[in-house]
Amino acid sequence: MLKTDILIIGAGLTGLTCAHYLAKKKRDFLVIDKLQEVGGVIGTETEGEFMYETGPNTGVVSHPEVADLFDELKNLMEFETADESAEKRYVLKDGKWEALPSGLIGGVLTPLFSFKDKLRLLGEPFRAPGKDPHETLADMVRRRMGESFLNYAVDPFILGIYAGDPAQLVPKYALPKLYNLEQEYGSFIGGAIKKKKKENDPEAKKATRKIFSVKGGLGNLMQALKTSAGPDKCLLGISNIEVSKTDAGYLIKGTTTDGKTLEIATKQLVSTVGSYALQKLMPFIDDSELDAIEKLHYTRVIEVAVGFKQWKGRPLDAFGALIPHREKRDILGIMFMSSLFEGRAPKDGALMTIFMGGVRRQDLLDLDDQAIKKVLEKELKELLELDSFDPDLLKIMRHEYAIPQYRADSKERYEAIESLQNEYKGLVLAGNIRDGIGMADRIKQGKMIAKTI
Ligand SMILES: Cc1cc2nc3c(=O)[nH]c(=O)nc-3n(C[C@H](O)[C@H](O)[C@H](O)COP(=O)(O)OP(=O)(O)OC[C@H]3O[C@@H](n4cnc5c(N)ncnc54)[C@H](O)[C@@H]3O)c2cc1C
């Protein structure tokens, strides 16, 4: 029987960020995970001269907490930001790649948006803010900017982040920065300008739009966190984990890799697992109390790493290429990883990550590897101007619970989480069931838990 003050379930980014900060505060804690290695969905593989990610590929330094964490880990790993070409993103329209405009002139000239919507945009700062906190993203964008902005800017952007559907996501939960811009300043454009002018707090300035990875891949971030938390703090490969409530806190039982029973008594318990795993993990909680949390839908996604020793297609001079749903293609987007970071592919080669599936294309998840390869062959030959499709690396990764979709039922989920945390002293329900789905959000949350627990 082990004893600890704080037990974290999940050695993913949320759990290990929390562990890193608890270690800094010299708190007594342990981390437990069913997997043999730390990282959760984050992982990096190397094959020959190719290095590819098996989960997320890049993050954004969108919260000051990300910059702080990388600074604190600088002796254990090398943080890297993407090449300047990452500023450019292609969007497919009528079968042709168009660069997503970033400035006013580009915005006026681009064929992505209709003339009517470009004119309408002039009136955006004067449009009244929405009143419905559960308005969908699609309705919000239509109301403020117009249909063509929804179809050729927001839809591909949402596919790139959520593999989701703007008609189902609710900005208050899914894109809180955008939602708050409208609520606080009354306009996206005016709000962004005013916010930038007001921004002289050095702490807030640490948040940028920079795209990040880590030398050697994101797996190294997780190894660095493990080292800084203390490798002996991570109990890995523990199966059948089950939590029960005791007078003093919680008792966790599990089975070690050599078949022994492990018992840990803890005063405080931090769960970072997905909503789908909670019921089995914590049978002491009544099913009805977990209902609203379990309703959280996770979309399935196929991720494919494709590498070429000698690249013969169109120039990969951007972050990547996004494909709006209305273009009716079988892939969601392509990230040009070897254009962003060094060491991902041989010198004249290319490494890219392709995403398929998502909320509106679950049918593709039924395809076997051979059929997926066929889809990729057709799509990449057309979209990247390849004469033939004979990659030197092709790794297909299926993610069953990839990205949670923050929809209109989020309010009830947040209330259920709050209510359970009040009912069970010392229990923290965290992870991507709340507070955002990106790596930056997970870092921010992990740090916050360590601060408040
Ligand atoms: C395919 C994919 C692509 C992504 N792309 C990006 C991207 O480009 N940029 C970005 O910012 N974010 C991206 N994300 C999101 C980002 O990866 C996640 O937000 C983040 O890594 C989640 O970290 P976490 O610790 O909250 O959860 P996880 O990584 O899921 O960790 C949870 C841990 O809990 C453990 N666990 C679960 N159940 C149990 C149990 N019953 N007992 C014991 N342990 C258990 C798991 O084994 C796991 O290790 C992507 C995610 C996926 C899946």
The ligand as a MOL file (V3000), in Angstrom:
LIG
                    3D

  0  0  0     0  0            999 V3000
M  V30 BEGIN CTAB
M  V30 COUNTS 53 58 0 0 0
M  V30 BEGIN ATOM
M  V30 1 C -4.8210 12.9300 -33.4820 0
M  V30 2 C -4.7050 14.1330 -32.6120 0
M  V30 3 C -4.1640 15.3010 -33.1230 0
M  V30 4 C -4.0460 16.4210 -32.3400 0
M  V30 5 N -3.4800 17.5420 -32.8550 0
M  V30 6 C -3.2480 18.5970 -32.0730 0
M  V30 7 C -2.5050 19.6930 -32.5510 0
M  V30 8 O -2.0500 19.7050 -33.6940 0
M  V30 9 N -2.2900 20.7410 -31.7160 0
M  V30 10 C -2.7430 20.7500 -30.4230 0
M  V30 11 O -2.5140 21.7210 -29.7050 0
M  V30 12 N -3.4330 19.7150 -29.9390 0
M  V30 13 C -3.7020 18.6340 -30.7220 0
M  V30 14 N -4.3620 17.5530 -30.2250 0
M  V30 15 C -4.8670 17.6110 -28.8500 0
M  V30 16 C -3.7750 17.3390 -27.8220 0
M  V30 17 O -2.9790 16.2810 -28.2530 0
M  V30 18 C -4.4130 16.9880 -26.4860 0
M  V30 19 O -5.1860 18.0780 -26.0300 0
M  V30 20 C -3.4570 16.6440 -25.3740 0
M  V30 21 O -2.3360 15.9320 -25.7810 0
M  V30 22 C -4.2570 15.8610 -24.3500 0
M  V30 23 O -3.4970 15.6550 -23.2010 0
M  V30 24 P -4.2050 15.0600 -21.9030 0
M  V30 25 O -3.1660 14.7730 -20.9170 0
M  V30 26 O -5.3140 15.9460 -21.4660 0
M  V30 27 O -4.9190 13.7210 -22.3940 0
M  V30 28 P -4.2690 12.3610 -22.9110 0
M  V30 29 O -3.0860 12.5890 -23.7240 0
M  V30 30 O -5.3970 11.5880 -23.4970 0
M  V30 31 O -3.8010 11.6460 -21.5640 0
M  V30 32 C -4.6930 10.9790 -20.7150 0
M  V30 33 C -3.9570 9.8250 -20.1000 0
M  V30 34 O -4.8630 9.1290 -19.2580 0
M  V30 35 C -4.6260 7.7430 -19.3910 0
M  V30 36 N -5.8380 7.0010 -19.0370 0
M  V30 37 C -7.0240 7.0340 -19.6370 0
M  V30 38 N -7.8880 6.1970 -19.0280 0
M  V30 39 C -7.2120 5.6270 -18.0170 0
M  V30 40 C -7.5510 4.6820 -17.0300 0
M  V30 41 N -8.7770 4.1700 -16.9430 0
M  V30 42 N -6.6180 4.3170 -16.1640 0
M  V30 43 C -5.3670 4.8640 -16.2220 0
M  V30 44 N -4.9800 5.7710 -17.1410 0
M  V30 45 C -5.9030 6.1340 -18.0140 0
M  V30 46 C -4.2720 7.5570 -20.8470 0
M  V30 47 O -3.5490 6.3580 -21.0170 0
M  V30 48 C -3.4630 8.8020 -21.1330 0
M  V30 49 O -2.0920 8.5860 -20.9620 0
M  V30 50 C -4.5050 16.3960 -30.9930 0
M  V30 51 C -5.0560 15.2250 -30.4690 0
M  V30 52 C -5.1560 14.1000 -31.2690 0
M  V30 53 C -5.7420 12.8390 -30.6900 0
M  V30 END ATOM
M  V30 BEGIN BOND
M  V30 1 1 1 2
M  V30 2 1 2 3
M  V30 3 2 2 52
M  V30 4 2 3 4
M  V30 5 1 4 5
M  V30 6 1 4 50
M  V30 7 2 5 6
M  V30 8 1 6 7
M  V30 9 1 6 13
M  V30 10 2 7 8
M  V30 11 1 7 9
M  V30 12 1 9 10
M  V30 13 2 10 11
M  V30 14 1 10 12
M  V30 15 2 12 13
M  V30 16 1 13 14
M  V30 17 1 14 15
M  V30 18 1 14 50
M  V30 19 1 15 16
M  V30 20 1 16 17
M  V30 21 1 16 18
M  V30 22 1 18 19
M  V30 23 1 18 20
M  V30 24 1 20 21
M  V30 25 1 20 22
M  V30 26 1 22 23
M  V30 27 1 23 24
M  V30 28 2 24 25
M  V30 29 1 24 26
M  V30 30 1 24 27
M  V30 31 1 27 28
M  V30 32 2 28 29
M  V30 33 1 28 30
M  V30 34 1 28 31
M  V30 35 1 31 32
M  V30 36 1 32 33
M  V30 37 1 33 34
M  V30 38 1 33 48
M  V30 39 1 34 35
M  V30 40 1 35 36
M  V30 41 1 35 46
M  V30 42 1 36 37
M  V30 43 1 36 45
M  V30 44 2 37 38
M  V30 45 1 38 39
M  V30 46 1 39 40
M  V30 47 2 39 45
M  V30 48 1 40 41
M  V30 49 2 40 42
M  V30 50 1 42 43
M  V30 51 2 43 44
M  V30 52 1 44 45
M  V30 53 1 46 47
M  V30 54 1 46 48
M  V30 55 1 48 49
M  V30 56 2 50 51
M  V30 57 1 51 52
M  V30 58 1 52 53
M  V30 END BOND
M  V30 END CTAB
M  END
